[in-house]
Amino acid sequence: MENPSQIRIGTAGWSYKDWDGVLYPPEVSRKKIHPVEFLARFFDVIEINTSFYGHIRPELGRLWCRKAAAVNPNFVFTAKLHRSFTHSPLAVMEPTSAASIRQNDEDEKLAREGLESLASEGKLGALLIQFPVSFKNTSLNREYLEQLLRQFIEYPRVVEVRHESWDNPETIAEFMRQNVGFCNIDQPLLGRSLAPTEHVTSGVGYVRLHGRNYDQWFDSDNRDDRYNYLYKPAELEKWKAKIEIIAHKAKTTYVIANNHFQAKAAVNALELKHLLSGKKVAAPETLVRQYPELRKISEIEDSAGNYSLLA
């Protein structure tokens, strides 16, 4: 049974080439150790983001569960819902709305099979339903969202909206009525993008930190460049206060770092773990060598699971 106000902190995804040698030691890069198995030593949640681009294959979902549980029995995943339910197929060229989303029965079947592979193992903490900033609070979009939430009612659902039109008492009341979590996000504040919030509308609290790379958020040629941002200690302190408020109201709170460029998500996730617990945290030797500021808050673990001090 989970403790009251449990806070789980981890990264969005694990499959990034630029994590090799920065976060991952050679044993992971050479596939002798699965990345999930490695990350489960240091975190108790990972948000699966590949499920946004392609449905989870059930055999892979079960494998991930086994790999994580062998290292950390308390570990869970959260998973993004496939983009066919939340984004226009032409999202780069046109705004997303209920009129432009094109989900179908096959998408639902495949999405459900993948989610069940996690849920049947007791390892699905939440289903993240993420919409783009172009998905605004209109009557048509509210109607579509309500239908989508019913479609996946058997899972703990969390909705991420990025347009400020959703941040109002009516939306919060409706999410509470449907027992759906509100995703509190940190993102560059451009146009009418949603500012940081601390809403709790179900037993699940959720926070996603995207970084604040204003220069490359929309203008970069490489999609990954937008997540090239390392949060400063003062910025994390402000989120620590918000997370504590959220955790006081929620049964379980998930804090996901999505600023994945060069494993900066792992750095900030470890720093937040330290800030919220007040204790030193286990950290991979490879990551501490790349980010020496972690030394003062870490117990350093090598690839074999042994603790050491770096010279």
C-alpha positions, -999 to 999 in steps of 0.1 A, spaced: 0 0 0 13 34 -9 21 60 17 1 91 20 14 120 -1 40 98 -19 61 117 -43 77 98 -72 104 116 -93 118 104 -126 125 112 -163 104 113 -194 117 84 -214 150 66 -214 160 60 -250 183 89 -260 215 84 -279 231 115 -262 227 98 -227 254 72 -236 285 81 -217 267 110 -200 242 91 -179 246 55 -191 279 36 -185 292 12 -212 273 -17 -198 240 0 -207 253 14 -240 264 -21 -250 230 -35 -239 243 -57 -212 220 -38 -188 186 -26 -199 182 12 -195 150 7 -175 168 -17 -152 196 10 -147 173 39 -141 152 20 -116 182 21 -93 178 58 -90 142 66 -97 108 51 -88 90 62 -120 97 67 -157 72 83 -180 70 62 -212 70 87 -241 76 64 -270 39 54 -266 30 88 -280 47 80 -313 40 43 -315 18 20 -295 35 -1 -268 40 -37 -279 26 -58 -250 56 -81 -249 79 -51 -245 56 -36 -218 58 -68 -198 96 -69 -203 100 -33 -190 79 -42 -159 101 -73 -151 133 -54 -156 123 -26 -134 107 -47 -107 138 -69 -104 158 -39 -93 131 -18 -76 98 -36 -66 83 -2 -58 88 11 -94 60 22 -117 56 37 -151 33 64 -164 26 64 -201 16 89 -227 -15 82 -248 -8 78 -285 -9 110 -305 -37 98 -327 -60 107 -298 -46 141 -290 -30 157 -321 -40 164 -356 -22 142 -381 -10 175 -396 -2 191 -363 29 208 -377 8 225 -403 -26 230 -387 -40 236 -351 -52 206 -332 -89 206 -323 -116 180 -320 -124 186 -356 -88 177 -368 -81 147 -345 -84 114 -364 -83 85 -339 -98 51 -350 -108 17 -336 -75 2 -344 -57 29 -325 -78 22 -294 -72 -15 -296 -35 -11 -299 -33 16 -272 -53 -5 -248 -32 -37 -254 -1 -17 -246 -15 -1 -215 -29 -34 -202 6 -49 -204 16 -24 -177 -16 -23 -158 -18 -61 -155 16 -61 -138 4 -34 -114 30 -10 -129 8 17 -146 7 47 -123 -11 70 -147 -21 76 -183 -9 110 -195 -32 125 -222 -11 153 -236 -25 180 -259 -6 207 -278 -9 244 -271 -32 248 -301 -58 227 -284 -79 255 -268 -108 255 -243 -138 255 -267 -171 238 -263 -162 213 -291 -129 205 -275 -145 201 -241 -170 176 -255 -142 156 -272 -121 155 -241 -151 143 -220 -156 115 -245 -119 106 -246 -118 104 -208 -147 80 -208 -130 59 -234 -101 52 -210 -120 54 -178 -104 22 -164 -70 39 -160 -58 67 -137 -60 96 -162 -40 129 -162 -46 156 -188 -19 179 -200 -32 211 -217 -8 238 -226 -31 267 -235 -40 292 -207 -77 291 -216 -80 258 -196 -67 274 -164 -100 284 -148 -124 272 -120 -148 256 -144 -121 233 -158 -108 224 -124 -143 216 -112 -150 194 -142 -117 175 -138 -126 169 -102 -160 157 -111 -145 132 -135 -117 122 -111 -91 132 -137 -57 147 -128 -45 181 -140 -9 182 -153 10 211 -139 37 221 -163 68 243 -166 74 255 -201 85 287 -219 58 313 -215 52 323 -251 19 338 -263 -10 322 -243 9 292 -231 -1 279 -197 19 293 -167 30 270 -138 1 258 -117 -4 237 -86 -38 221 -93 -49 188 -78 -81 174 -92 -79 137 -84 -58 113 -62 -30 118 -88 -8 149 -87 13 154 -118 42 178 -126 61 179 -159 92 201 -163 99 209 -200 127 234 -195 127 271 -204 146 272 -236 128 302 -251 152 307 -280 147 272 -295 112 262 -283 96 268 -317 126 279 -339 150 250 -337 155 226 -367 162 197 -342 132 189 -320 155 178 -292 172 212 -289 141 227 -272 148 205 -242 184 217 -238 179 234 -204 193 228 -170 171 242 -142 189 265 -117 188 258 -80 165 288 -74 141 276 -101 140 241 -85 133 256 -51 102 273 -64 90 240 -78 98 222 -46 73 245 -28 47 238 -55 53 200 -54 49 200 -16 15 218 -20 4 193 -46 16 163 -26 -3 175 4 -36 172 -16 -28 141 -37 -24 105 -28 5 101 -52 24 128 -70 45 122 -101 73 147 -110 87 141 -145 117 159 -159 114 162 -197 145 184 -203 162 154 -216 191 169 -237 224 155 -225 206 138 -195 198 172 -179 165 157 -169 182 131 -147 204 158 -131 174 179 -121 153 149 -110 181 139 -86 184 175 -74 146 176 -67 148 142 -49 174 157 -26 155 190 -21 123 172 -12 139 145 10 167 165 26 189 135 22 217 125 -1 205 105 -32 220 76 -51 235 89 -84 253 72 -113 290 77 -114 289 86 -151 264 114 -145 283 129 -115 315 130 -136 296 150 -163 278 172 -137 301 176 -107 276 198 -89 258 165 -80 287 154 -58 276 173 -27 241 158 -27 249 123 -39 260 88 -29 278 78 -60 271 44 -75 291 27 -101 277 4 -129 280 -26 -107 259 -10 -80 288 -3 -56 291 31 -39 323 51 -42 338 85 -38 350 102 -70 385 117 -68 
